[in-house]
Amino acid sequence: MILDKFKNKKKDKSITPSEGYKNYLKNIKIEKIKIFIMQIALLIFILGIWEILANKDIISTFLFSKPSAIYDLFMRYMENGQLWVHVKTSVYETVLGLIIGTVGGVIVAILLWAFPRLSKVLDPFLVVLNALPKTALAPIVIVWVGANVKGIVVTAILISIVVTILSAYNYFINVDEEKIKMLKSFKATKLQILFKLILPANIGNLINIIKINIGMAWVGVIVGEFLVSRNGIGYLIVYGSQVFKLDIVMMGVFVLAVCAWIMYEIVNIIEKLYKNYR
């Protein structure tokens, strides 16, 4: 009965937060707005200084270009549709590499958690793989897999999967041991412990892994596109450097930054929705 009353109170929509709590939430929102305005102001300041220095010939427009020239080039690429082709190609490859690398890494981490002996056997190999400069292996991977989208995606997967395995496994084994013992005392199986405790306790950590893997996947895709692609942001950057058009290079870097930021923000929104739901 007491528990039922407590649940009913939680569901009671008539309970309103205090004025102090409302002010606290309001101050948080105001602080976020202030930070956002300062970020925009800093960006405008940097672009403005860059434009002024370029127009005054203090910095070389051949080497650094300038914001107005990059914007004009961006609009031309948007109008003729070329930019969308490159962006769609790179985003597709990155999302594919991100999903496979993250899901595959988590599955391997679960297996390592479920079979401690296997984790001890594979531990030195994973450490060595993590230490290897995987971007340097990209040419070999592409020769093995093929000079196409598959080769680029596999490169992205290789860069993210080892980090995912090590991070996720570390999170899994550091779950409160007392809670695990309590579940075992109720005769819970490993599968039940995994889905009732280990994974739910690490949702936030897994989301953080996804955030890290966004950057990792983009690195793999761009490196792969540097080597073999005829489309994509990486190809655009390499092409611009080959023909000494730094406007194209800088535009490619800018578009790459925006795409990575959008993906990161999407994950942030999912994280907020999860926290609110919980």
Disulfide bonds with the S-S distance in Angstrom:
none
